[in-house]
Amino acid sequence: MASAGPRRDVGIRLVVSDVPGDDPSVVASGPTIPLAGTRELARKYATLYRIDLPPRAQALLAGEDNLAPLPTDPLLARNSMRTIASASLSLEAAAGLARGQGIGAAILSDSIEGEACDVAQVHAAMAREIAARNRPFSKPVVLLSGGETTVTLRGRGKGGRNAEFLLAFAIAIDGVDGITALAADTDGIDGSEDNAGAFADGTTAARLRRVGIDPLAALAGNDAYSAFAAIGDLLVTGPTGTNVNDFRAILVR
């Protein structure tokens, strides 16, 4: 795509990043980003990993020229890239909104990855520390984080990674006052369900038990969607038309 563009005009790439860390060569596979890859390198990896390439691919790799313009190619001298939406920008906007209301804001990271339940435990431990000891941040404060967690399926329940994160978080803050949390996918769809995410606080686990749902069993069965639906705490926005990964906000008062 980069080589097919105009050769005399200025090229400006506007990027909406759904990739933790915002590496432009990874966002949408970086169709306009120059790479140092060569046909020789591609052949090397095909041989290394014993990839049986179809004849058309073999013919493509038979030449000696580069597969794409190199970073030093004059073709790209007047090109530039601007990130117009990303997890980092969304978190900064949320932090600004909170500070405008007199609430402190701490952006933990815009590129958190890992098992949703494990990430929830770390967030919950920090929230409990603030609630009990006013450290490492003073109340009131909102903890913000982004990135993209994962879920290891163990059951046949319903729910995406943000609902799973929040159910694990709710269990970890069970009975703690002054903590309220939101976790959502910014595209409006958490996993394959119709919700963007959910809400939770220190009463969530108790309210689940009151309606006959064991929070631990729901988490073990990957059934966070059903759990939050039962107490009316799903966040449903519909498709947002964009995607800058997960968004988590934890208010400690």
Secondary structure, 3 states (H helix, E strand, C coil): CCCCCCCCCCEEEEEECCCCCCCCCCHHHCCCCCCCCEHHHHHHHHHHCCCCCCHHHHHHCCCCCECCCCCCCHHHCCEEEEEEECHHHHHHHHHHHHHHCCCEEEEEEEEEEEEHHHHHHHHHHHHHHHHHHCCCCCCCEEEEEEEEEECCCCCCCCCCHHHHHHHHHHHHCCCCCCEEEEEEECCCCCCCCCCCEEEEECCHHHHHHHCCCCHHHHHHCCCHHHHHHHCCCEECCCCCCCCCCEEEEEEEC
